[in-house]
Amino acid sequence: MVTSAQVRAVVARGNMVVMTNSTKRLALPVLLAAGVLTSACSFSGGTEDAAAATGSGTSASSAPASTPAATTTAAAPTSSSAAAVTAAPESGDPQPTAAGDPDRCHTSELAGSLSEGDAAAGNRYATLTLTNTGGEVCTVYGYGGIGLVGPGGSVVPSTQERVPAQDGSGGRRTTLQPGDSVSAQLHWTVVATGPEPTTGQCEPTPSELTVIPPNETDSLSVAWTFGPVCSMGEIEQTPYAPA
């Protein structure tokens, strides 16, 4: 025989089961909603991060590359057959030109010439002279630029190496009256070096020396009759001094 106490216990357990199932049915939508919100938050955050990363990548790729600063100033000669010659900025004049003093000698006021010097043990020398052919007094200071040119304007390896004067300086300002001259000493080698061939010519034979006077950009040409210049066309030059 079932007692009333047992009936109440069964009913109580049934109510607990019903309440538990009901709780589960109510909890499931809540949990699902919470999961959707959580996923939405995570997706939104990922989108912003991806956008930020994409933006950063775009910014980096569109940023211009840094341009290395130039160490020399290239000056193109006026002659159509002349190769490019480098005329690097001159060092500061130890005697700055004052108001009313003569201006520097411009290319149009100068004529150039070459004279052969001594030769010894594969070394060759020449004197490069610039003469004031204008009608005004002018000054010259420094090295200027030089470069070798082949027949018909063909390219010939050429490098200018500036060396100090005998007193160790970079030269001094020289005042030229009309007809006066300054000169620089040139030195090069006829011995093959590095990858140059040891038989035949080390380099092509130049036909001209293109000369840019100090602090100028226009050039003049002088006939070159001294044969090939080895060591990849390297020529040492002293600063101009009174001839």
Secondary structure, DSSP 8 states (H G I E B T S, - for coil): ---HHHHHHHHHHHHHHHHHHHHHHHHHHHHHHHHHHHHHHHHHHHHHHHHHHHHHHHHHHHS-------SS-EE--SSTT---EE-------SS---TTS--B--GGGEEEEEEEEEEETTEEEEEEEEEE-SSS-EEE-S--EEEEE-GGG-B---EEEE---TTSSS---EEE-TT-EEEEEEEEE-S--TTS-SSS-SS---SEEEEE-TT----EEEE--S---HHHHEEEE---EE-
